[in-house]
Structures are given as C-alpha cells and as structure tokens.
Amino acid sequence: MREHAEGATLRVRVKPRASKDAIEGVHEGTLNVRLSAPPIEGEANAALQRLLGRAARVPPSSVKILRGTSGREKVLRFAGLSAAELLLRLETGRS
C-alpha cells in the first residue's frame, strides 16, 4: 500500500468465479479478493470496485484500476483516502 497525492494505492490479486464475493486478507503485500463475477467484459472489475468501495466506505467511482484491467494482479487507487485510513477501513469492512 502506498500513499499519493490523489489517494492511496493498493495491490490486489483477484480470484474470479468464486462461490461468493469476499476479501480474504493480505498475503505478501497483496490484498486477495474472491469475486463471483466472471472475468468477461469487465464484470469482475466492476464487482471488484463495488466490493472494495463498500469495504472502504467510498463510492465505487472513487476506486480506480490503474494497472491490470485484464489480469488477476491489479493496482487500484482509492481517491481521497490516506494509506492508514484505507487500511483501517478495509480491516473493519472485511467480509
């Protein structure tokens, strides 16, 4: 997790087509997330933005995928949040 002027960035590894949406936790500096959505036509990316936006208590539009839109490894930016605030919100909002 890093802090930038625009907001905190976070590395995420996505496991699509899971039985349910869930934030699994951090492993080797990457947040692991399971999504029930398939990786077709941006469905998994939209589901990821909704899930993490809800967990961080920000609108999904504040969660932007900076890198990795077509892969499982992604870098996301959470606009308007510091790294410390993002970490706190994700820990308390974990599903």
C-alpha positions as CSV (number, residue, x, y, z in Angstrom):
1,M,0.0,0.0,0.0
2,R,1.3,3.4,-0.9
3,E,0.2,7.0,-0.4
4,H,0.0,9.5,-3.2
5,A,-1.5,13.0,-3.5
6,E,-4.6,11.6,-5.3
7,G,-5.1,8.8,-2.8
8,A,-3.8,5.5,-1.5
9,T,-2.8,2.7,-4.0
10,L,-3.2,-1.0,-3.2
11,R,-2.0,-4.1,-5.0
12,V,-4.8,-6.7,-5.4
13,R,-5.0,-10.3,-6.6
14,V,-8.4,-11.3,-7.9
15,K,-9.8,-14.8,-8.0
16,P,-12.9,-14.7,-10.3
17,R,-15.8,-17.1,-10.5
18,A,-15.7,-17.9,-6.7
19,S,-18.7,-19.1,-4.9
20,K,-19.1,-15.7,-3.2
21,D,-17.5,-12.2,-3.0
22,A,-15.0,-12.0,-0.2
23,I,-11.9,-10.1,1.0
24,E,-9.5,-12.8,2.1
25,G,-6.8,-10.7,3.5
26,V,-3.2,-9.7,2.8
27,H,-0.6,-12.1,1.7
28,E,3.0,-11.0,0.7
29,G,1.8,-7.3,0.4
30,T,-1.1,-8.1,-1.9
31,L,-4.8,-8.0,-0.9
32,N,-6.5,-11.2,-2.0
33,V,-10.1,-10.9,-3.1
34,R,-12.6,-13.6,-4.3
35,L,-15.3,-12.5,-6.8
36,S,-18.3,-14.4,-8.0
37,A,-18.3,-12.4,-11.3
38,P,-16.6,-13.9,-14.3
39,P,-13.7,-12.1,-15.9
40,I,-15.8,-11.3,-19.0
41,E,-16.4,-7.8,-20.4
42,G,-15.3,-6.0,-17.3
43,E,-17.8,-7.7,-15.0
44,A,-15.1,-8.8,-12.4
45,N,-13.5,-5.3,-12.5
46,A,-16.9,-3.7,-11.8
47,A,-17.6,-6.2,-9.0
48,L,-14.1,-5.5,-7.5
49,Q,-14.7,-1.8,-7.5
50,R,-18.1,-2.2,-5.8
51,L,-16.8,-4.7,-3.2
52,L,-13.8,-2.6,-2.2
53,G,-15.7,0.6,-2.4
54,R,-18.2,-0.8,0.0
55,A,-15.5,-2.1,2.3
56,A,-13.6,1.2,2.3
57,R,-16.9,3.2,2.6
58,V,-16.3,5.2,-0.6
59,P,-18.4,5.2,-3.8
60,P,-17.2,2.7,-6.4
61,S,-16.3,5.6,-8.7
62,S,-13.6,6.5,-6.2
63,V,-11.9,3.1,-6.7
64,K,-9.9,3.3,-10.0
65,I,-7.9,0.4,-11.5
66,L,-4.6,1.9,-12.5
67,R,-2.9,-1.3,-13.8
68,G,-4.0,-4.8,-14.6
69,T,-7.5,-4.4,-16.0
70,S,-7.2,-7.6,-18.0
71,G,-5.2,-9.6,-15.4
72,R,-5.6,-11.1,-11.9
73,E,-2.9,-8.8,-10.4
74,K,-4.1,-5.2,-10.2
75,V,-3.2,-1.9,-8.7
76,L,-6.1,0.2,-7.5
77,R,-6.3,3.8,-6.3
78,F,-8.7,5.0,-3.6
79,A,-9.3,8.7,-4.2
80,G,-9.3,10.9,-1.1
81,L,-8.0,8.3,1.4
82,S,-4.7,8.1,3.1
83,A,-3.0,4.7,3.3
84,A,-3.6,4.5,7.0
85,E,-7.3,5.3,6.6
86,L,-7.7,2.8,3.8
87,L,-6.1,0.0,5.8
88,L,-8.3,0.8,8.8
89,R,-11.5,0.8,6.7
90,L,-10.6,-2.4,4.9
91,E,-9.8,-4.2,8.1
92,T,-13.1,-3.2,9.7
93,G,-15.1,-3.7,6.5
94,R,-13.8,-7.2,5.7
95,S,-16.4,-9.7,4.6
